[in-house]
Amino acid sequence: MVVLAMVVVAGGFWLRHYFSPGEVVKRRFLGVVAAFEEERLLGVMASISRSYTDPWGQSYEGLAGRIREVQETYDALQLNHELSEPRVGKYEVRLTFHFVLWGTFEGNRGYVLGSLSDPCTATLLWRKEPQGWRLAATEELDIPELRDELEARRVDR
């Protein structure tokens, strides 16, 4: 009887952790990465809020255009990333990650964005919407190759 009670309690804790906002967003993020690498634009965009914003004036539609452009320009995309622990609020989750984007262009494989010695960094804000957790904003973005351009395009300065 005691063993059964311990199994039930342990199962309850596991379920609570599995369905916690931070864990749900991490799984959602990994699904977006997989869709991006498989060049499924609609799979990526399904996890992005229609009200998406960022400090560079990008909208949902603009972001879709940029993603499509990268997917059309490069083949065999691979996003190597390292996630931080999510910062969880009542209806939002912030997720910071470091990444390097690899791809093939005109038969040559190599870095597209970032490098092992100088990776890119992004902080993403996910919000709970009626359809589930969606990427609502990119709060910070550091891409070594585009630092000057990103700084010049910031509209929130």
KOLDODO-776854 format. One record per residue: residue in one letter; x, y, z of N, C-alpha, C in turn. Coordinates in pm, whole numbers, padded with zeros to 5 digits, always signed. Layout:
REM residues N
AXYZXYZXYZ ...
REM end
This chain:
REM residues 157
M+00082-00120+00000+00000+00000+00000+00086+00126+00000 V+00193+00126+00081+00283+00240+00088+00353+00261-00046 V+00394+00152-00111+00461+00161-00240+00366+00222-00343 L+00240+00181-00343+00142+00235-00435+00124+00385-00412 A+00116+00426-00289+00103+00568-00257+00224+00647-00306 M+00343+00591-00289+00465+00658-00335+00467+00671-00487 V+00421+00567-00557+00415+00570-00703+00316+00677-00748 V+00202+00685-00684+00101+00786-00719+00155+00927-00696 V+00219+00949-00583+00275+01080-00551+00385+01117-00652 A+00475+01022-00680+00582+01047-00777+00524+01077-00916 G+00422+01001-00954+00356+01026-01082+00291+01163-01087 G+00233+01206-00977+00173+01338-00970+00276+01448-00987 F+00390+01433-00921+00497+01532-00936+00549+01536-01079 W+00565+01417-01138+00613+01412-01276+00515+01481-01370 L+00385+01454-01356+00284+01518-01441+00283+01669-01423 R+00296+01713-01298+00299+01856-01269+00418+01921-01341 H+00533+01857-01334+00652+01909-01402+00634+01906-01554 Y+00586+01795-01608+00571+01777-01752+00478+01882-01812 F+00372+01917-01742+00275+02013-01793+00297+02155-01742 S+00410+02179-01676+00440+02314-01628+00464+02405-01749 P+00434+02535-01739+00453+02626-01853+00594+02622-01911 G+00695+02619-01827+00832+02617-01878+00862+02494-01962 E+00817+02378-01917+00840+02253-01991+00759+02249-02121 V+00636+02299-02116+00552+02303-02236+00617+02393-02341 V+00666+02510-02299+00730+02603-02393+00859+02543-02449 K+00938+02476-02366+01059+02412-02418+01025+02309-02525 R+00922+02229-02503+00882+02130-02604+00831+02200-02730 R+00757+02307-02712+00705+02384-02827+00821+02442-02907 F+00921+02497-02836+01040+02552-02900+01112+02445-02982 L+01130+02326-02925+01198+02218-02997+01120+02177-03121 G+00987+02186-03115+00905+02160-03234+00927+02264-03343 V+00943+02389-03302+00971+02497-03398+01107+02474-03463 V+01206+02438-03384+01341+02410-03438+01333+02297-03541 A+01262+02190-03508+01250+02077-03602+01181+02121-03731 A+01073+02199-03720+01002+02246-03838+01092+02336-03923 F+01172+02421-03858+01264+02509-03929+01368+02427-04006 E+01429+02330-03939+01531+02248-04004+01473+02166-04119 E+01347+02128-04107+01281+02051-04213+01222+02142-04320 E+01245+02273-04304+01198+02376-04397+01047+02373-04414 R+00977+02355-04303+00830+02360-04301+00789+02495-04243 L+00777+02595-04329+00744+02730-04286+00614+02735-04207 L+00512+02665-04252+00384+02666-04181+00396+02602-04043 G+00481+02502-04031+00506+02440-03901+00571+02537-03804 V+00660+02622-03854+00722+02725-03770+00619+02830-03732 M+00548+02881-03831+00457+02993-03808+00337+02956-03720 A+00304+02828-03712+00192+02784-03627+00220+02810-03479 S+00346+02827-03442+00381+02852-03302+00413+02998-03275 I+00390+03083-03373+00417+03226-03355+00286+03302-03350 S+00276+03392-03253+00156+03472-03235+00134+03566-03353 R+00009+03584-03393-00022+03680-03500+00010+03822-03456 S+00023+03845-03326+00056+03978-03275+00206+03990-03241 Y+00288+03905-03301+00432+03905-03277+00491+04044-03299 T+00585+04082-03211+00658+04208-03225+00802+04187-03180 D+00887+04281-03219+01024+04281-03167+01079+04423-03177 P+01193+04448-03115+01250+04583-03113+01299+04633-03249 W+01292+04552-03352+01338+04590-03485+01222+04614-03580 G+01100+04621-03526+00982+04652-03606+00929+04537-03688 Q+00972+04417-03659+00929+04299-03735+00789+04256-03689 S+00707+04215-03781+00572+04164-03753+00567+04015-03786 Y+00453+03955-03763+00432+03814-03796+00462+03790-03944 E+00407+03873-04030+00426+03856-04174+00571+03879-04215 G+00634+03982-04157+00775+04009-04188+00866+03896-04144 L+00838+03841-04028+00916+03728-03978+00901+03607-04069 A+00780+03583-04115+00756+03471-04208+00838+03490-04335 G+00846+03612-04384+00923+03641-04505+01072+03616-04484 R+01123+03657-04368+01267+03636-04339+01299+03487-04328 I+01211+03414-04259+01234+03269-04244+01230+03200-04380 R+01131+03237-04462+01120+03178-04596+01245+03209-04679 E+01296+03331-04668+01416+03371-04743+01537+03284-04704 V+01555+03261-04575+01666+03177-04528+01647+03034-04578 Q+01524+02983-04569+01499+02846-04611+01517+02827-04762 E+01489+02932-04840+01508+02922-04985+01654+02940-05025 T+01730+03014-04947+01869+03044-04980+01963+02930-04942 Y+01937+02865-04829+02028+02763-04776+01960+02626-04774 D+02040+02523-04794+01992+02386-04786+02049+02322-04660 A+01991+02209-04620+02039+02129-04507+02060+02215-04383 L+01959+02296-04349+01969+02383-04232+01975+02301-04103 Q+02059+02346-04013+02070+02281-03882+02095+02389-03779 L+02011+02391-03676+02022+02490-03569+02074+02420-03444 N+02202+02440-03415+02259+02387-03291+02231+02490-03183 H+02173+02446-03071+02134+02543-02969+02153+02488-02828 E+02158+02580-02736+02166+02548-02594+02064+02638-02523 L+01970+02577-02454+01864+02651-02386+01900+02682-02242 S+01857+02797-02196+01868+02829-02054+01742+02777-01984 E+01741+02784-01853+01619+02749-01780+01515+02857-01808 P+01393+02819-01838+01289+02918-01865+01260+03003-01741 R+01230+03130-01763+01182+03218-01656+01031+03226-01673 V+00959+03177-01574+00816+03157-01586+00738+03260-01506 G+00642+03325-01572+00546+03414-01508+00410+03348-01516 K+00306+03421-01476+00173+03361-01474+00124+03324-01614 Y+00137+03417-01709+00089+03391-01845+00198+03408-01950 E+00326+03408-01906+00433+03422-02003+00558+03348-01956 V+00638+03311-02055+00763+03239-02029+00871+03303-02117 R+00984+03333-02055+01100+03384-02129+01201+03271-02141 L+01250+03255-02263+01344+03148-02292+01463+03210-02365 T+01581+03196-02307+01703+03245-02371+01780+03126-02424 F+01833+03142-02544+01913+03034-02599+02028+03090-02682 H+02134+03012-02687+02251+03041-02769+02245+02946-02888 F+02282+02995-03005+02268+02909-03122+02368+02942-03231 V+02389+02843-03316+02467+02856-03439+02380+02793-03547 L+02362+02866-03656+02284+02814-03769+02381+02771-03878 W+02371+02645-03916+02452+02586-04022+02365+02568-04146 G+02428+02570-04261+02356+02545-04383+02451+02523-04499 T+02394+02486-04612+02471+02465-04734+02428+02568-04836 F+02526+02635-04894+02500+02736-04997+02593+02709-05113 E+02534+02689-05230+02611+02660-05352+02710+02546-05330 G+02665+02442-05261+02746+02323-05241+02843+02329-05125 N+02857+02443-05063+02950+02457-04950+02874+02460-04819 R+02917+02378-04725+02854+02370-04592+02933+02457-04496 G+02860+02532-04412+02929+02614-04314+02832+02694-04230 Y+02889+02785-04154+02807+02872-04067+02722+02964-04152 V+02597+02979-04114+02509+03079-04173+02504+03198-04079 L+02480+03171-03951+02478+03275-03848+02549+03222-03724 G+02635+03305-03667+02708+03266-03548+02819+03169-03582 S+02893+03133-03479+03000+03034-03494+03020+02968-03357 L+03097+02864-03353+03121+02797-03226+03190+02890-03126 S+03278+02977-03175+03348+03069-03085+03267+03194-03053 D+03168+03228-03135+03087+03348-03113+02942+03318-03155 P+02868+03243-03072+02732+03205-03110+02635+03322-03101 C+02522+03305-03163+02412+03402-03154+02340+03379-03021 T+02269+03481-02973+02189+03469-02852+02055+03535-02875 A+01949+03474-02825+01815+03533-02836+01737+03507-02708 T+01657+03606-02672+01562+03590-02561+01423+03603-02620 L+01344+03497-02606+01211+03489-02665+01105+03495-02556 L+01000+03572-02581+00886+03581-02491+00772+03500-02549 W+00727+03401-02472+00614+03317-02511+00496+03354-02422 R+00377+03365-02481+00256+03399-02405+00151+03290-02423 K+00072+03275-02317-00039+03181-02321-00154+03248-02397 E-00193+03191-02509-00304+03240-02590-00412+03133-02591 P-00532+03165-02638-00637+03062-02641-00597+02936-02717 Q-00509+02949-02817-00465+02833-02895-00349+02760-02830 G-00297+02812-02720-00182+02751-02654-00067+02850-02643 W+00050+02801-02609+00167+02886-02594+00221+02924-02731 R+00239+03056-02751+00289+03107-02879+00403+03205-02856 L+00496+03209-02949+00604+03307-02945+00544+03444-02973 A+00551+03534-02875+00490+03666-02887+00591+03775-02921 A+00717+03756-02884+00817+03861-02909+00958+03804-02898 T+01048+03867-02972+01190+03847-02950+01235+03971-02876 E+01278+03953-02752+01314+04068-02670+01459+04111-02692 E+01548+04016-02707+01689+04044-02731+01739+03951-02840 L+01828+04003-02922+01885+03922-03029+02026+03972-03058 D+02123+03883-03050+02261+03916-03083+02308+03817-03188 I+02329+03868-03308+02383+03788-03418+02515+03854-03456 P+02628+03789-03430+02758+03852-03452+02772+03917-03591 E+02726+03849-03694+02740+03902-03830+02651+04023-03857 L+02549+04042-03775+02452+04149-03800+02440+04250-03685 R+02537+04254-03596+02527+04341-03479+02503+04486-03517 D+02580+04540-03609+02564+04680-03646+02427+04705-03710 E+02386+04616-03799+02256+04631-03865+02142+04621-03765 L+02149+04526-03674+02043+04512-03572+02035+04636-03484 E+02150+04689-03444+02150+04808-03360+02092+04928-03435 A+02126+04942-03562+02075+05053-03641+01925+05043-03666 R+01871+04923-03673+01729+04903-03701+01640+04905-03579 R+01699+04909-03458+01618+04908-03335+01524+05029-03335 V+01398+05003-03311+01299+05112-03304+01265+05149-03161 D+01315+05075-03064+01282+05101-02923+01392+05177-02850 R+01484+05239-02923+01594+05313-02857+01546+05442-02800 
REM end
